[in-house]
C-alpha cells in the first residue's frame, strides 16, 4: 500500500500539468496513509480473523491506488482535457475515491473492534493472588470441616508457603516475614501458656518445610 501511495504522489509531483483533480487524488492518498498510520498501533491487538480481513482490505487498497496512479498520470500530460472528456470509458477518480472510502470504512471497523477489545480488557477485573490463595485455603478447610480463621492458617505451613508463593516476594523477604510471624506466634502462644519448646518445634517444622519446598522447586524435573 505504501509503495502504491508513493507512486501516486510521485506521479503528481512529476506531472507536467497538475490539475485540481490530481491534487485531490494526492490529498486523498495522504489521507489513506495517515489513517493507516493511526490504525497500525492496534494491529497487534487484532485476532487472526481480523488480521486476515485487514490484509484483504490492504490488498484492495493497493489495487485501487495503483488505478489512481494511472488515472493521475493521464491527467498530468498533454491531452488531459480530451482524457477528461472520455466519460464512461474508464474508472473516474470519483469512482476510485468511492472504492477507497469503502475499503477504509471496513478497515475502520476492524480498528474499532480491536480498540474496543483493548478498552474492554482494561475493564476486566484483576486477580489479587494473595487474597485468592487465602480464599482457596479457606474454602479447602471449610470443605473439610476444619477451622479456617487467621490463627489456623498461620499454623499451617502449607498454607503459609502457598500464600508466600502467591505474593511473588523473594526468598529473603519471605524469610523476614517468617521471622516476624515466629515472633508473633511466640508472643501469642506464651499468652496461652504453651511451652517455649513446643513453639520452637513448630517453627522448626515450618522452616524445614519451607527449605524442602525450595529444594524441590530448584531440582530439575524429568
Secondary structure, 3 states (H helix, E strand, C coil): CHHHHHHHHHHHHHCCCCCHHHHHHHHHHHHHHHHHHHHHCCHHHCCHHHHHHHHHHHHHHHHHHHHHHHHHHHHCCCCHHHHHHCCCCCCCHHHHHHHHHHHHHHHHHHHHHHHHHHHHHHHCCCCCHHHHHHHHHHHHHHHCCCCCCHHHHHHCHHHHHHHHHHHCCCHHHHHHHHHHHHHHHHHHHHHCCCCHHHHHHHHHHHHHHHHHHHHHHHCCCC
